[in-house]
Amino acid sequence: MGTAGAAGTERERANVTAADPPAPPADLIDSTAAGPAAMRGGFLRIASFAGSLIIGLASAPLLVRHLGEIEFGRYSTALAVIAIVAGLTEGGVTTVALRELSVTKEPAEARRLMSDLLGLRIVLSTAGLAVAVAFTAVAGYGQTLTLGVLLAGVGMILAATQGLLAVVLQSRLRFGWAALIELARGIVGIGLIVVLVLAGQGTIEFLAVAIPVGALALALTVPLVRGQTSLRPAFAPRRWLALLREVLVIALAVAVYALYFRVTLLVTSLVSTADETGYFAISFRLMEALIGIPILLIGAAFPIISRSARDDRERFEYATRRIYELSLFLGGLMALGLLLSAPFAIEVLVGTSDHPSVEVLQIQSVALVAGFVVAATSFPLLGMRRHRELLVANSVALLLAAVLALALAPSLGAVGAAIAAVTADFVLAGTTTAMLLRRGGPPLPLSAVPVTLAAALCGYGAAWLVGIHPVVDAVVGCIVFLAVLVLLRRFPPELRELLTSRRTAR
């Protein structure tokens, strides 16, 4: 009888369970799967970026050799002007959109926000393009470069619109599609550059490549977000004013950072020779590409940081500490690899490893550590809405970079510009770290700093002893770097978990 009763009870439970509606899926950002998803997404975006970079190695030497050092310096200067304008007019729009979409759960509110941001984005970018064209004309860059800035600026507007729409994918941790679009954009851009080189085209045509590349990325993004957000820009100045009052400080911080990163190249172009500007431009272009890696990797976790900063303090502190340590180790590893492989990288670009840009790139390589630290501290500050702290830190770095470039570039040329840039980078990293510690952030694992330094020194020493080829030396140095982390029991558990999960999946 007891057995029959138990069986009946089990049948009743089964019936109740079958009758219950399935539980709604939990928000991925709030789940325990969010962290691994963000890390996979970050590395997926980096893999996409690396794929474009590797393919670009085939076109970059063609471009440098085709244009020549002086004309390549003019080309890089025009791109720097557009990048500065893009940063100045970005107004924190993309960052605010990602943060607010990550914490907003009402679809109607999210759609209205995106509609307002799209309209604001288009107006700001168009106004910035007009200023950029006027600046190049007044500064005496010449008619050719002014027209090139105009064409590149049109591509900037398309790219800015696509980047804002792609935030919808990132806020839902859908990094796969975002990575594929970035890869497609890179492949098409590089392919067009190769075609133009073979066709013997000049600087204007290369700057115009941004237009078809931006249009392609936008065309690929729209179908993915249609139905999930508004695609119609709203031109509502009153709502814009309310929005701008909320994000004004972050807008200034983002604008100052965009200017700070490129001010050294602009100052060098004004106070140094065309040859020295060209040397620095070659190194700068490589650094400009690589410095985006920490933003891609750590930015993937920004939705989690934003949500936890508002709802779960313990989770926020844990995530911030882990991101900071991981950033130090990855920054040290990348800096070591670039330092050792710099002669090969420059040889690929210009055809010889005995080139002044080698020393410039080796100096700038250590700035990758600072770049990772800046990203690891800036995103938590943004999540905590500590916008003024970011503005202060970026302003100090901008002022220092400009002053040092003015002081060093006239006499030391490209080397002086590199020293100025690296010094400002580390000051910015130290300032954002101090701001995070003082303004309510969690205690940071600062012990990772000497560990990173020790691993880098051991790796450099091992590579120096090998001394076969820059690429071999870089591989040996990086392996020793990771081995030191393992011996000191500081190998990041996140990377171990990621590698383990991939082996299990296979």
C-alpha positions as CSV (number, residue, x, y, z in Angstrom):
1,M,0.0,0.0,0.0
2,G,2.9,2.3,0.8
3,T,4.4,1.6,-2.5
4,A,1.2,2.3,-4.4
5,G,0.8,5.6,-2.4
6,A,4.3,6.6,-3.2
7,A,3.7,5.9,-6.9
8,G,0.5,7.9,-6.9
9,T,2.3,10.8,-5.3
10,E,5.0,10.7,-7.9
11,R,2.4,10.6,-10.7
12,E,0.7,13.7,-9.1
13,R,4.0,15.5,-8.9
14,A,4.7,14.7,-12.6
15,N,1.2,15.9,-13.6
16,V,1.7,19.2,-11.7
17,T,5.1,19.7,-13.2
18,A,3.8,19.0,-16.7
19,A,0.9,21.4,-16.2
20,D,3.1,24.2,-14.9
21,P,4.1,26.7,-17.6
22,P,7.9,26.8,-18.3
23,A,9.7,29.4,-16.3
24,P,10.7,32.5,-18.3
25,P,14.3,32.5,-19.3
26,A,16.5,34.5,-17.0
27,D,18.3,37.6,-18.2
28,L,21.7,36.4,-19.3
29,I,23.4,39.4,-17.7
30,D,22.0,38.5,-14.3
31,S,22.9,34.8,-14.6
32,T,26.1,33.0,-13.7
33,A,26.7,32.4,-17.4
34,A,27.2,36.1,-18.0
35,G,30.9,36.2,-17.0
36,P,32.0,33.3,-19.3
37,A,29.8,34.6,-22.1
38,A,31.4,38.1,-21.8
39,M,34.9,36.6,-21.7
40,R,34.1,34.4,-24.7
41,G,32.6,37.4,-26.5
42,G,35.6,39.5,-25.7
43,F,38.1,37.0,-27.0
44,L,35.8,36.4,-30.0
45,R,35.9,40.1,-30.9
46,I,39.7,40.1,-30.4
47,A,40.0,37.0,-32.7
48,S,38.0,38.9,-35.3
49,F,40.1,41.9,-34.8
50,A,43.3,39.8,-35.0
51,G,42.1,38.2,-38.2
52,S,41.6,41.6,-39.8
53,L,45.0,42.7,-38.5
54,I,46.8,39.6,-39.8
55,I,45.1,40.1,-43.2
56,G,46.1,43.8,-43.0
57,L,49.8,42.8,-42.8
58,A,49.5,42.0,-46.5
59,S,48.2,45.4,-47.4
60,A,50.0,47.7,-44.9
61,P,53.4,47.3,-46.5
62,L,51.9,48.0,-49.9
63,L,50.3,51.2,-48.6
64,V,53.4,52.4,-46.8
65,R,55.7,51.7,-49.7
66,H,53.2,53.0,-52.3
67,L,52.6,56.3,-50.6
68,G,56.1,56.8,-49.2
69,E,56.9,57.9,-45.6
70,I,56.0,61.6,-46.1
71,E,52.7,61.0,-47.9
72,F,51.9,58.2,-45.4
73,G,52.4,60.7,-42.7
74,R,49.9,63.0,-44.3
75,Y,47.5,60.1,-44.7
76,S,47.8,59.2,-41.0
77,T,47.4,62.8,-40.0
78,A,44.1,63.1,-41.9
79,L,42.9,59.9,-40.2
80,A,43.9,61.3,-36.9
81,V,41.9,64.5,-37.5
82,I,38.8,62.4,-38.3
83,A,39.4,60.1,-35.3
84,I,39.7,63.2,-33.0
85,V,36.4,64.6,-34.5
86,A,34.7,61.3,-34.1
87,G,35.8,61.2,-30.4
88,L,34.8,64.8,-29.8
89,T,31.4,64.4,-31.4
90,E,30.8,60.9,-30.0
91,G,29.6,62.7,-26.9
92,G,29.6,59.5,-24.9
93,V,26.6,58.4,-26.9
94,T,27.7,54.8,-27.5
95,T,28.9,54.3,-24.0
96,V,25.7,55.7,-22.5
97,A,23.6,53.7,-24.9
98,L,25.4,50.4,-23.9
99,R,25.1,51.2,-20.2
100,E,21.5,52.2,-20.2
101,L,20.4,49.4,-22.5
102,S,22.1,47.0,-20.2
103,V,20.2,48.2,-17.1
104,T,16.8,49.1,-18.8
105,K,14.3,46.3,-19.0
106,E,11.4,48.2,-20.5
107,P,11.3,47.7,-24.3
108,A,9.4,51.0,-25.0
109,E,11.8,53.0,-22.9
110,A,14.8,51.4,-24.7
111,R,13.3,52.1,-28.1
112,R,12.7,55.7,-27.3
113,L,16.3,56.1,-26.0
114,M,17.8,54.6,-29.1
115,S,15.6,56.8,-31.3
116,D,16.8,59.9,-29.5
117,L,20.5,58.8,-29.6
118,L,20.4,58.0,-33.3
119,G,19.2,61.5,-34.1
120,L,21.7,63.1,-31.7
121,R,24.5,60.9,-33.2
122,I,23.8,62.0,-36.8
123,V,23.6,65.7,-35.9
124,L,26.8,65.7,-33.9
125,S,28.8,63.7,-36.5
126,T,27.7,66.0,-39.3
127,A,28.6,69.1,-37.3
128,G,32.0,67.5,-36.4
129,L,32.7,66.8,-40.0
130,A,32.1,70.4,-41.0
131,V,34.6,71.5,-38.3
132,A,37.2,69.0,-39.4
133,V,37.0,70.2,-43.0
134,A,37.3,73.8,-41.9
135,F,40.3,73.0,-39.7
136,T,42.3,71.2,-42.4
137,A,41.6,74.1,-44.8
138,V,42.6,76.8,-42.3
139,A,45.6,74.8,-41.0
140,G,47.1,74.8,-44.5
141,Y,47.0,71.0,-45.1
142,G,46.2,71.6,-48.8
143,Q,43.2,70.9,-51.0
144,T,44.0,67.2,-51.4
145,L,44.1,66.5,-47.7
146,T,41.0,68.6,-47.1
147,L,39.0,66.6,-49.7
148,G,40.3,63.4,-48.2
149,V,39.1,64.5,-44.7
150,L,35.7,65.2,-46.1
151,L,35.4,61.7,-47.7
152,A,36.8,59.9,-44.6
153,G,34.3,61.9,-42.5
154,V,31.4,60.6,-44.5
155,G,32.6,57.1,-43.7
156,M,32.9,58.2,-40.1
157,I,29.2,59.1,-40.0
158,L,28.2,55.7,-41.4
159,A,30.5,53.9,-39.0
160,A,29.2,55.9,-36.0
161,T,25.6,55.0,-36.9
162,Q,26.5,51.4,-37.2
163,G,28.4,51.4,-34.0
164,L,25.4,52.8,-32.1
165,L,23.1,50.1,-33.5
166,A,25.6,47.4,-32.7
167,V,25.2,48.3,-29.1
168,V,21.9,46.5,-29.1
169,L,23.8,43.2,-29.8
170,Q,26.4,43.9,-27.2
171,S,23.9,44.8,-24.5
172,R,22.5,41.3,-25.0
173,L,25.9,39.7,-25.0
174,R,25.5,38.7,-28.6
175,F,29.1,39.1,-29.6
176,G,29.2,36.6,-32.4
177,W,27.4,38.7,-34.9
178,A,29.3,41.8,-33.8
179,A,32.6,40.0,-34.3
180,L,31.6,38.8,-37.7
181,I,30.6,42.3,-38.8
182,E,33.9,43.7,-37.6
183,L,35.8,41.0,-39.4
184,A,33.9,41.6,-42.6
185,R,34.5,45.4,-42.3
186,G,38.2,44.8,-41.9
187,I,38.5,42.3,-44.8
188,V,36.6,44.6,-47.2
189,G,38.6,47.7,-46.2
190,I,41.9,45.9,-46.6
191,G,40.8,44.4,-50.0
192,L,39.9,47.9,-51.3
193,I,43.3,49.2,-50.2
194,V,45.1,46.4,-52.1
195,V,43.0,47.2,-55.2
196,L,43.8,50.9,-54.9
197,V,47.5,50.2,-54.5
198,L,47.5,48.0,-57.6
199,A,45.6,50.7,-59.5
200,G,48.2,53.3,-58.5
201,Q,45.7,55.6,-56.7
202,G,46.6,58.4,-54.3
203,T,45.8,59.6,-50.7
204,I,42.3,60.8,-51.5
205,E,41.2,57.4,-52.8
206,F,42.6,55.6,-49.7
207,L,40.8,58.0,-47.4
208,A,37.6,57.4,-49.3
209,V,37.7,53.7,-48.5
210,A,35.9,54.5,-45.2
211,I,32.6,55.2,-47.1
212,P,32.0,51.7,-48.6
213,V,33.3,50.0,-45.5
214,G,31.0,52.0,-43.3
215,A,28.0,51.4,-45.6
216,L,28.7,47.6,-45.6
217,A,28.8,47.4,-41.8
218,L,25.6,49.4,-41.5
219,A,23.8,47.2,-44.0
220,L,24.9,44.1,-42.2
221,T,23.8,45.4,-38.8
222,V,20.4,46.7,-39.6
223,P,18.7,43.3,-40.3
224,L,20.1,41.9,-37.0
225,V,18.6,44.6,-34.8
226,R,15.4,45.3,-36.7
227,G,12.4,44.5,-34.5
228,Q,14.6,44.8,-31.3
229,T,15.1,48.5,-31.3
230,S,14.1,51.7,-33.2
231,L,15.8,52.4,-36.5
232,R,14.2,55.8,-36.9
233,P,16.2,58.7,-35.6
234,A,14.3,61.3,-33.6
235,F,15.2,64.9,-34.0
236,A,13.9,66.2,-30.7
237,P,16.1,69.0,-29.3
238,R,14.3,69.2,-26.0
239,R,14.8,65.6,-25.2
240,W,18.4,65.9,-26.5
241,L,19.0,68.7,-24.0
242,A,17.8,66.6,-21.2
243,L,19.9,63.7,-22.4
244,L,23.0,65.9,-22.8
245,R,22.7,67.3,-19.3
246,E,22.9,63.8,-18.0
247,V,25.8,62.8,-20.1
248,L,27.7,66.0,-20.6
249,V,30.6,65.1,-18.3
250,I,31.1,61.7,-19.8
251,A,30.9,63.3,-23.3
252,L,33.7,65.6,-22.4
253,A,35.7,62.7,-20.9
254,V,35.3,60.7,-24.0
255,A,36.2,63.6,-26.2
256,V,39.3,64.5,-24.2
257,Y,40.5,60.9,-24.4
258,A,40.1,60.8,-28.2
259,L,42.1,64.0,-28.4
260,Y,44.7,62.9,-25.9
261,F,45.5,59.7,-27.7
262,R,46.2,61.5,-31.0
263,V,47.5,64.8,-29.9
264,T,51.1,63.6,-29.9
265,L,50.9,62.9,-33.7
266,L,49.4,66.2,-34.4
267,V,51.9,68.1,-32.4
268,T,54.8,66.2,-34.0
269,S,53.4,67.1,-37.5
270,L,53.5,70.8,-36.5
271,V,56.8,71.1,-34.6
272,S,59.0,68.3,-36.2
273,T,60.1,67.4,-39.7
274,A,58.1,65.5,-42.2
275,D,60.5,62.5,-42.0
276,E,60.2,62.3,-38.2
277,T,56.4,62.6,-38.4
278,G,56.4,59.7,-40.9
279,Y,58.6,57.6,-38.5
280,F,56.2,58.2,-35.7
281,A,53.1,57.7,-37.9
282,I,54.2,54.2,-38.7
283,S,54.6,53.2,-35.1
284,F,51.4,55.1,-34.2
285,R,49.3,53.2,-36.7
286,L,50.4,49.9,-35.2
287,M,49.7,51.2,-31.7
288,E,46.4,52.6,-32.7
289,A,45.3,49.2,-33.8
290,L,46.6,47.3,-30.8
291,I,45.3,49.7,-28.2
292,G,41.8,48.8,-29.2
293,I,42.3,45.2,-27.9
294,P,41.8,46.0,-24.2
295,I,38.7,48.1,-25.1
296,L,37.2,45.1,-27.0
297,L,38.1,42.6,-24.3
298,I,37.0,44.5,-21.2
299,G,34.2,46.3,-23.0
300,A,32.5,43.0,-23.4
301,A,32.0,42.8,-19.7
302,F,30.7,46.4,-19.4
303,P,27.0,45.3,-19.5
304,I,27.7,43.1,-16.5
305,I,29.7,45.8,-14.7
306,S,26.9,48.3,-15.3
307,R,24.1,46.0,-14.0
308,S,26.1,44.8,-11.0
309,A,27.2,48.3,-10.0
310,R,23.5,49.2,-9.6
311,D,22.1,45.9,-8.3
312,D,24.9,43.7,-6.8
313,R,27.8,45.4,-5.0
314,E,29.5,42.1,-4.1
315,R,29.5,40.9,-7.7
316,F,30.7,44.3,-9.0
317,E,33.7,44.3,-6.6
318,Y,34.6,40.7,-7.5
319,A,34.4,41.4,-11.3
320,T,36.4,44.6,-11.0
321,R,39.2,42.9,-9.1
322,R,39.5,40.0,-11.5
323,I,39.4,42.3,-14.6
324,Y,42.1,44.5,-13.1
325,E,44.5,41.6,-12.5
326,L,43.7,39.9,-15.8
327,S,44.3,43.2,-17.6
328,L,47.8,43.7,-16.0
329,F,48.9,40.2,-17.1
330,L,47.5,40.4,-20.6
331,G,48.9,43.9,-21.0
332,G,52.4,42.8,-19.9
333,L,52.2,39.8,-22.2
334,M,51.3,41.8,-25.2
335,A,53.8,44.5,-24.5
336,L,56.6,42.0,-24.2
337,G,55.6,40.3,-27.4
338,L,55.5,43.6,-29.3
339,L,58.8,44.8,-27.8
340,L,60.6,41.7,-29.0
341,S,58.9,41.5,-32.4
342,A,59.2,45.2,-33.2
343,P,62.0,44.8,-35.8
344,F,60.0,42.2,-37.7
345,A,56.8,44.2,-37.6
346,I,58.5,47.3,-39.0
347,E,60.3,45.1,-41.6
348,V,56.9,43.9,-42.8
349,L,55.7,47.4,-43.1
350,V,58.6,49.2,-44.7
351,G,60.8,46.4,-46.0
352,T,63.8,46.7,-43.6
353,S,64.3,46.1,-39.9
354,D,67.0,48.7,-39.8
355,H,64.6,51.6,-39.7
356,P,64.1,54.5,-37.2
357,S,60.5,53.4,-36.5
358,V,61.8,50.2,-34.8
359,E,63.1,52.2,-31.8
360,V,59.9,54.3,-31.7
361,L,57.7,51.2,-31.7
362,Q,59.8,49.5,-28.9
363,I,59.3,52.6,-26.7
364,Q,55.6,52.7,-27.4
365,S,55.1,49.0,-26.9
366,V,55.1,49.3,-23.1
367,A,52.1,51.6,-23.3
368,L,50.0,48.5,-23.9
369,V,50.2,47.7,-20.2
370,A,48.9,51.2,-19.4
371,G,46.2,50.8,-22.0
372,F,44.9,47.6,-20.4
373,V,44.9,49.3,-16.9
374,V,43.1,52.3,-18.2
375,A,40.3,50.1,-19.7
376,A,40.1,48.0,-16.5
377,T,39.6,51.0,-14.3
378,S,37.6,53.3,-16.6
379,F,34.7,50.9,-17.3
380,P,34.0,50.4,-13.5
381,L,34.1,54.1,-13.1
382,L,31.6,54.5,-15.9
383,G,29.4,51.8,-14.3
384,M,29.5,53.7,-11.0
385,R,28.7,56.9,-12.9
386,R,32.0,58.6,-11.8
387,H,32.2,60.7,-14.9
388,R,34.0,63.7,-13.4
389,E,36.8,61.5,-12.3
390,L,37.3,60.2,-15.8
391,L,37.2,63.8,-17.2
392,V,39.9,64.9,-14.7
393,A,42.1,61.9,-15.5
394,N,41.9,62.3,-19.2
395,S,42.4,66.0,-19.1
396,V,45.6,65.6,-17.1
397,A,46.9,63.1,-19.6
398,L,46.0,65.3,-22.5
399,L,47.8,68.3,-21.1
400,L,50.8,66.2,-20.2
401,A,51.0,64.6,-23.7
402,A,50.8,68.0,-25.4
403,V,53.4,69.6,-23.2
404,L,55.9,66.8,-23.4
405,A,55.4,66.5,-27.2
406,L,56.1,70.2,-27.6
407,A,59.2,69.9,-25.4
408,L,60.6,66.7,-26.9
409,A,59.5,66.3,-30.5
410,P,61.5,69.3,-31.9
411,S,64.8,68.0,-30.7
412,L,64.3,64.2,-30.4
413,G,61.8,63.8,-33.3
414,A,59.8,60.6,-33.3
415,V,61.6,59.2,-30.3
416,G,60.7,62.2,-28.2
417,A,57.0,61.9,-29.4
418,A,57.0,58.3,-28.3
419,I,58.4,59.1,-24.9
420,A,55.8,61.8,-24.5
421,A,53.0,59.4,-25.4
422,V,54.1,56.6,-23.2
423,T,54.6,58.9,-20.2
424,A,51.1,60.3,-20.6
425,D,49.7,56.8,-20.9
426,F,51.1,55.6,-17.6
427,V,50.1,58.8,-15.8
428,L,46.5,58.2,-17.1
429,A,46.6,54.6,-15.9
430,G,47.9,55.6,-12.4
431,T,45.3,58.4,-12.2
432,T,42.3,56.2,-13.1
433,T,43.5,53.5,-10.7
434,A,43.8,56.1,-7.9
435,M,40.3,57.5,-8.8
436,L,38.8,54.1,-8.6
437,L,40.3,53.3,-5.2
438,R,39.3,56.7,-3.7
439,R,35.8,57.0,-5.2
440,G,34.1,53.9,-3.8
441,G,35.7,51.3,-5.9
442,P,36.8,47.9,-4.5
443,P,40.4,47.2,-3.2
444,L,42.4,46.3,-6.3
445,P,45.0,43.4,-6.4
446,L,48.0,45.8,-6.7
447,S,50.3,42.8,-6.0
448,A,49.8,41.9,-9.6
449,V,52.0,44.8,-10.6
450,P,55.4,43.4,-9.4
451,V,54.3,39.9,-10.6
452,T,53.8,41.3,-14.1
453,L,57.1,43.1,-14.0
454,A,58.9,40.0,-12.8
455,A,57.3,37.8,-15.5
456,A,58.2,40.4,-18.2
457,L,61.8,40.7,-17.1
458,C,62.2,36.9,-17.1
459,G,60.6,36.7,-20.5
460,Y,62.8,39.4,-21.9
461,G,65.9,37.8,-20.4
462,A,65.1,34.4,-22.0
463,A,64.5,36.0,-25.4
464,W,67.8,37.9,-25.1
465,L,69.6,34.6,-24.5
466,V,67.9,32.9,-27.5
467,G,68.5,35.8,-29.9
468,I,67.6,33.9,-33.1
469,H,64.9,36.0,-34.8
470,P,62.4,38.6,-33.5
471,V,59.4,36.3,-33.9
472,V,61.1,33.3,-32.2
473,D,62.4,35.6,-29.5
474,A,58.9,36.9,-28.9
475,V,57.4,33.4,-28.7
476,V,60.0,32.3,-26.2
477,G,59.6,35.5,-24.1
478,C,55.8,35.1,-24.0
479,I,56.1,31.4,-23.0
480,V,58.4,32.2,-20.2
481,F,56.1,35.0,-19.1
482,L,53.2,32.6,-18.8
483,A,55.4,30.0,-17.1
484,V,56.4,32.5,-14.4
485,L,52.7,33.2,-13.8
486,V,52.1,29.4,-13.4
487,L,55.1,29.0,-11.0
488,L,53.9,32.0,-8.9
489,R,50.3,30.5,-8.9
490,R,49.0,33.7,-10.5
491,F,47.9,32.3,-13.9
492,P,44.4,33.8,-14.4
493,P,41.7,31.3,-13.5
494,E,39.4,32.9,-16.1
495,L,41.8,31.8,-18.9
496,R,42.2,28.4,-17.4
497,E,38.4,28.0,-17.3
498,L,38.0,29.2,-20.8
499,L,40.6,26.8,-22.1
500,T,39.1,23.9,-20.1
501,S,35.6,24.6,-21.3
502,R,36.9,24.6,-25.0
503,R,38.6,21.2,-24.5
504,T,35.4,19.8,-22.9
505,A,33.3,21.1,-25.8
506,R,35.6,19.4,-28.2
